[in-house]
Amino acid sequence: MKKGEQGLFQAIRNHPTDYIWLYFTLFSTLIPTVLHLNFACFSLLATHIKPIPALLRTLAKPLYQPGQDKLQTVLATLGLCAVTTLFIVGPIAAISHLWQFLLPLLMGEDETTLQLLLNVAEQWAVYLQS
């Protein structure tokens, strides 16, 4: 990379608090993504994995009663979506937290995930320039 092309990466590395907006922009897309993942996981588990539909019917039977209002039905559905998402996202979150704990031990005290991602982005920029 040429000297002028390192400006953004160097600025992020030197003054990370000036680029909080960049992190906010990147991570704010997680909210709709997680909601979509929630419904996708529920749909996947409810329709394609054999023992799960029976389990969901067992869990859902007391939640869905004839004559209940629409709000209770919606809340019950969201609760079932949250439970199924937890079964899929839970292990991923556990691995992520383990990674956050092990990264400083493996890479040194100063290394964080954001710094690691910045290093990857810099190397990717160098690769694209060649």
Buried (B, 14 or more C-beta within 10 A) or exposed (E): BEEEEBEEBEEBBEEBEEBEEEEEEEEEEEEEEEEEBBBBBBEEBBEEEEEBBEBBEEBBEEBEEEEEEEEEEEEBBEEBBEBBBEEBBEEEEEEEEEEEEEBEEEBEEEBBEEBEEBBEEBEEBEEEEE
